[in-house]
Amino acid sequence: MKKTKLWLLRHKRFGIILAGILALNLTYGFDPRFTIINLLWIGISVLKIDQR
């Protein structure tokens, strides 16, 4: 449980970005390119942080 809490605190910025992406998709309509590019960016960023 402690590791999960630490991981969530470490990556909370990406959770906020993910919520923003979802909000933009709901507000302006779903754009698959926008969503895929941003999800890839988040995934790569999380992997880079975890490697440190």
N, CA and C of each residue as an Amber inpcrd file, in Angstrom:
protein
   156
   0.8290000  -1.1940000   0.0000000   0.0000000   0.0000000   0.0000000
   0.8700000   1.2530000   0.0000000   1.9690000   1.1930000   0.7380000
   2.8410000   2.3480000   0.8290000   3.4930000   2.6600000  -0.5180000
   3.8790000   1.5940000  -1.2530000   4.4870000   1.7850000  -2.5720000
   3.4880000   2.3990000  -3.5440000   2.2490000   1.9460000  -3.4890000
   1.2150000   2.4760000  -4.3780000   0.9720000   3.9480000  -4.0900000
   0.8980000   4.3010000  -2.8410000   0.6710000   5.6930000  -2.4540000
   1.8360000   6.5700000  -2.9180000   3.0470000   6.0830000  -2.7550000
   4.2320000   6.8030000  -3.1890000   4.2290000   6.9790000  -4.7090000
   3.8550000   5.9130000  -5.4480000   3.7970000   5.9810000  -6.9020000
   2.7600000   7.0030000  -7.3460000   1.5900000   7.0090000  -6.7100000
   0.5400000   7.9640000  -7.0720000   0.9690000   9.3960000  -6.7970000
   1.6270000   9.6280000  -5.6740000   2.1090000  10.9710000  -5.3720000
   3.1770000  11.4120000  -6.3710000   3.9780000  10.4860000  -6.7910000
   5.0520000  10.7860000  -7.7350000   4.5150000  11.1250000  -9.1250000
   3.3830000  10.5410000  -9.5030000   2.8270000  10.7110000 -10.8460000
   1.5170000  11.4850000 -10.8660000   1.2120000  12.2730000  -9.8660000
  -0.0690000  12.9710000  -9.8360000  -0.2050000  13.9880000 -10.9620000
   0.9130000  14.5470000 -11.4210000   0.8850000  15.5140000 -12.5190000
   0.2840000  14.8770000 -13.7690000   0.6280000  13.6200000 -14.0340000
   0.1150000  12.9490000 -15.2230000  -1.3600000  12.6030000 -15.0890000
  -1.8140000  12.3730000 -13.8700000  -3.2460000  12.1690000 -13.6450000
  -4.0350000  13.4290000 -13.9600000  -3.4780000  14.5690000 -13.5910000
  -4.1250000  15.8510000 -13.8920000  -4.1570000  16.0840000 -15.3950000
  -3.0560000  15.7820000 -16.0780000  -3.0020000  15.9330000 -17.5330000
  -4.0020000  15.0000000 -18.2090000  -4.1010000  13.7760000 -17.7160000
  -5.0500000  12.8090000 -18.2690000  -6.4880000  13.3060000 -18.1060000
  -6.8010000  13.8680000 -16.9430000  -8.1370000  14.4220000 -16.7240000
  -8.4030000  15.5810000 -17.6840000  -7.3870000  16.3890000 -17.9430000
  -7.5310000  17.4870000 -18.8940000  -7.7840000  16.9970000 -20.3090000
  -7.0720000  15.9460000 -20.7090000  -7.2720000  15.3640000 -22.0360000
  -8.7050000  14.8580000 -22.1810000  -9.1790000  14.1660000 -21.1550000
 -10.5570000  13.6520000 -21.1920000 -11.5710000  14.7900000 -21.2560000
 -11.3250000  15.8470000 -20.4820000 -12.2410000  16.9900000 -20.4900000
 -12.2660000  17.6690000 -21.8600000 -11.0960000  17.8420000 -22.4690000
 -11.0500000  18.4430000 -23.8120000 -11.7590000  17.5690000 -24.8420000
 -11.5890000  16.2510000 -24.7340000 -12.2820000  15.3480000 -25.6620000
 -13.7890000  15.4300000 -25.4950000 -14.2550000  15.5210000 -24.2670000
 -15.6940000  15.6120000 -24.0320000 -16.2520000  16.9650000 -24.4750000
 -15.4630000  18.0200000 -24.2750000 -15.9290000  19.3640000 -24.6120000
 -15.9380000  19.6170000 -26.1190000 -14.8610000  19.2830000 -26.8020000
 -14.7010000  19.6370000 -28.2140000 -14.8710000  18.4670000 -29.1730000
 -15.1860000  17.3210000 -28.6600000 -15.3430000  16.1500000 -29.5180000
 -14.0700000  15.3270000 -29.5190000 -14.2210000  14.0690000 -29.7570000
 -13.1020000  13.1300000 -29.6930000 -12.2200000  13.2730000 -30.9240000
 -10.9390000  13.5140000 -30.7150000  -9.9530000  13.5590000 -31.7940000
  -8.9360000  12.4560000 -31.5100000  -8.9870000  11.3610000 -32.2550000
  -8.1160000  10.2230000 -31.9480000  -6.6240000  10.5540000 -32.0030000
  -6.1970000  11.3760000 -32.9640000  -4.7670000  11.7200000 -33.0460000
  -4.3050000  12.4690000 -31.8040000  -5.0780000  13.4510000 -31.3930000
  -4.7650000  14.2300000 -30.1930000  -4.6550000  13.3180000 -28.9750000
  -5.6130000  12.4390000 -28.8210000  -5.6460000  11.5500000 -27.6620000
  -4.4730000  10.5750000 -27.6690000  -4.2080000   9.9440000 -28.7920000
  -3.1240000   8.9630000 -28.8690000  -1.7680000   9.6150000 -28.6320000
  -1.5370000  10.7690000 -29.2360000  -0.2640000  11.4640000 -29.0490000
  -0.0550000  11.8250000 -27.5880000  -1.0740000  12.3330000 -26.9490000
  -0.9450000  12.7220000 -25.5450000  -0.7910000  11.5280000 -24.6180000
  -1.4910000  10.4440000 -24.8810000  -1.3400000   9.2500000 -24.0510000
   0.0480000   8.6410000 -24.2090000   0.5850000   8.6650000 -25.4290000
   1.9520000   8.1950000 -25.6380000   2.9490000   9.0660000 -24.8760000
   2.7430000  10.3690000 -24.9220000   3.6120000  11.3030000 -24.2050000
   3.5780000  11.0320000 -22.6990000   2.4000000  10.8200000 -22.1560000
   2.2780000  10.5160000 -20.7260000   2.9710000   9.1990000 -20.4010000
   2.7460000   8.1800000 -21.2130000   3.3720000   6.8790000 -20.9700000
   4.8890000   6.9440000 -20.9930000   5.4390000   7.6370000 -21.9630000
   6.8960000   7.7650000 -22.0550000   7.4370000   8.5520000 -20.8700000
   6.7650000   9.6010000 -20.4770000   7.2070000  10.4100000 -19.3370000
   7.1980000   9.6030000 -18.0410000   6.1650000   8.7960000 -17.8490000
   6.0830000   7.9700000 -16.6380000   7.2120000   6.9420000 -16.6320000
   7.4930000   6.3430000 -17.7740000   8.5790000   5.3670000 -17.8490000
   9.9260000   6.0150000 -17.5390000  10.1420000   7.2370000 -18.0220000
  11.4030000   7.9330000 -17.7430000  11.5520000   8.2300000 -16.2530000
  10.4620000   8.6230000 -15.6070000  10.5070000   8.9170000 -14.1730000
  10.7790000   7.6350000 -13.3870000  10.1560000   6.5350000 -13.7830000
  10.3380000   5.2710000 -13.0690000  11.7530000   4.7100000 -13.2100000
  12.4480000   5.0720000 -14.2760000  13.8050000   4.5730000 -14.4720000
  14.8180000   5.2670000 -13.5730000  14.4990000   6.4200000 -13.0550000
  15.4220000   7.1640000 -12.1920000  15.6270000   6.4970000 -10.8850000
